[in-house]
Amino acid sequence: MPARIRLQRHGKKQKAFYHIVIADGRAPRDGKFIEKIGTYNPGTKPATIELDFDTALVWLNKGAQPSDTVRSILSYKGVMYKKHLMGGVAKGAFTEAEAEVKYNAWINEKTLRIDSVAKAHQDEIAKAKQEAHDAEVKVNNDRAEAIAKRKSDAIEAKVKEEQAAAAAKEEATKETTEEAPKEETTEETAAE
């Protein structure tokens, strides 16, 4: 069996993290390997890929077969394109300098696209945070207004209660002052 370039799983449950390794095709997934050439973390956005470019290219030229996922990673990083260009140089289709110019142009374009995607993602996150903050501020303001209204209603009710009690007290004192002279007059008439 030829050598395979494949992923070796590490990390916790639901938090996968992979090493990109060169291993014998018969070896188990997380078993012995010949060489580690990078890491792949799909948990970040965009996915974090660290790869020893030259070593990966050497192993591809030796005949190592990448798994489907690793082939995608190598294409993403430009290793497969570089191998393709080096094949064209070997056949004499163009010079090595032309191949290097094509590769650098492709890498620059790819970097710009990746940066724009990462920036768009960061903008989305910032916008979502701002919207959540605005919603929370609105809820807090609504709560504060409701509490203030309840307190003002309670104060108004207490003031009305006090005014009613004061009015009742005034009435009671008025009635007692009005009733007292009437009683004196009746006693005076009874004494006569």
FENKAJO-V287015 format. One record per residue. N is the residue number from 0. RES is the residue in one small letter. SS is DSSP state (2 for helix, 1 for strand, 0 for the rest). Layout:
{{N,RES,SS} {N,RES,SS}}
//
This chain:
{{0,m,0} {1,p,0} {2,a,1} {3,r,1} {4,i,1} {5,r,1} {6,l,1} {7,q,1} {8,r,1} {9,h,1} {10,g,1} {11,k,1} {12,k,0} {13,q,0} {14,k,1} {15,a,1} {16,f,1} {17,y,1} {18,h,1} {19,i,1} {20,v,1} {21,i,1} {22,a,1} {23,d,1} {24,g,0} {25,r,0} {26,a,0} {27,p,0} {28,r,0} {29,d,0} {30,g,0} {31,k,0} {32,f,0} {33,i,0} {34,e,1} {35,k,1} {36,i,1} {37,g,1} {38,t,1} {39,y,1} {40,n,1} {41,p,0} {42,g,0} {43,t,0} {44,k,0} {45,p,0} {46,a,0} {47,t,1} {48,i,1} {49,e,1} {50,l,1} {51,d,0} {52,f,2} {53,d,2} {54,t,2} {55,a,2} {56,l,2} {57,v,2} {58,w,2} {59,l,2} {60,n,2} {61,k,2} {62,g,0} {63,a,0} {64,q,1} {65,p,1} {66,s,0} {67,d,2} {68,t,2} {69,v,2} {70,r,2} {71,s,2} {72,i,2} {73,l,2} {74,s,2} {75,y,2} {76,k,2} {77,g,0} {78,v,2} {79,m,2} {80,y,2} {81,k,2} {82,k,2} {83,h,2} {84,l,2} {85,m,2} {86,g,2} {87,g,2} {88,v,2} {89,a,2} {90,k,2} {91,g,0} {92,a,0} {93,f,0} {94,t,0} {95,e,2} {96,a,2} {97,e,2} {98,a,2} {99,e,2} {100,v,2} {101,k,2} {102,y,2} {103,n,2} {104,a,2} {105,w,2} {106,i,2} {107,n,2} {108,e,2} {109,k,2} {110,t,2} {111,l,2} {112,r,2} {113,i,2} {114,d,2} {115,s,2} {116,v,2} {117,a,2} {118,k,2} {119,a,2} {120,h,2} {121,q,2} {122,d,2} {123,e,2} {124,i,2} {125,a,2} {126,k,2} {127,a,2} {128,k,2} {129,q,2} {130,e,2} {131,a,2} {132,h,2} {133,d,2} {134,a,2} {135,e,2} {136,v,2} {137,k,2} {138,v,2} {139,n,2} {140,n,2} {141,d,2} {142,r,2} {143,a,2} {144,e,2} {145,a,2} {146,i,2} {147,a,2} {148,k,2} {149,r,2} {150,k,2} {151,s,2} {152,d,2} {153,a,2} {154,i,2} {155,e,2} {156,a,2} {157,k,2} {158,v,2} {159,k,2} {160,e,2} {161,e,2} {162,q,2} {163,a,2} {164,a,2} {165,a,2} {166,a,2} {167,a,2} {168,k,2} {169,e,2} {170,e,2} {171,a,2} {172,t,2} {173,k,2} {174,e,2} {175,t,2} {176,t,2} {177,e,2} {178,e,2} {179,a,2} {180,p,2} {181,k,2} {182,e,2} {183,e,2} {184,t,2} {185,t,2} {186,e,2} {187,e,2} {188,t,2} {189,a,2} {190,a,2} {191,e,0}}
//
